[in-house]
């Protein structure tokens, strides 16, 4: 799973986008690179938000609940599955006499040890589904669950451009809103690190519980043997190493973006980034120690849902980090 960062530059409805400016800045910042498009890419995101309660509001001064969101995302460079990201149900507030016992020194920390770049968002749950079920499930929520969920926005990048710039792959394109009204929202840029990576050295787990050499199922749909450049045993990699690599790569991505001199909304080290990589490392360690780590339909100890693997999908969790990042910068709270 490549480590990425996503940037979004908003634009006014009747103004031109920053796509041309970013392209020109890329050429100026990297004069020794042959900035020739190597492909096309696209995305579609559908945002749903929960509807207000149907009952009259209470006369009490209770704080209204935080809005809940459900986002459907498809990416052309991850064609074997779609992504669904939804808000977790809110937990009931503790009783007043229990509030003093909520923060003890021995309480466990968050599952993902990487600190977010900004104030934390409401807890979200990620899952992936086969493309054949993607549209069906969306229509289910917009039709059968209409009293509870409201379709707020549909956004697309219809014809994005892909560049190779040194150790980075850059995808950029204009974001167009197609529902409820058609308009241009801005320009989105994905920066993917393609250099040596500890994360890419973690092999993929198979249905029978074995682990194969890394396979990249995301590079624009191609399935190739992964050339991570690093060969390590499971005992040589710890979760802290994953945190450190995400932080170091985030610095490289920010340095890359800083050379362009363009202001943008950023999504890199957002909540839960790297969760699936850590889950895969845990299963690899269990398999190496002789514990049955067969992939099945279950919820693992980290709270991440593991779906039954489809035969045509070698890595159903590939792309979840960049999907979270796109959903973060494109979740226009309206």
Buried (B, 14 or more C-beta within 10 A) or exposed (E): BBBBBBBBBBBEEEEEBBBEBBBEBBEEBBEEBEBEEEBBBBBBBBBBBBBEEEEEEEEEEEEEEEEBBBBBBBBBBBBBBBBBBBBEEEEEEEEEEEEEEEEEEEEEEEBBEBEBBEEEBEBBBBBBBBEEEBEEEBEEBBEEBEEEBBBBBBBBBEEBBBBBBEEBBBBBBBBBBBEEEEEBBBBBBBBBBBBEBBBBBBBBBBEEBEBEEBBBBBBBEEBEEBEBEBEEEBEEBBBEBBBEBBEEBBEBBBEBBEEBEBEBBBBBBBBBBBBBBBBBBBBBBBBEEEEEBBBEEEEEEBEBEBBEBBEEBBBBBBBBBBBBBBBBBBBBEE
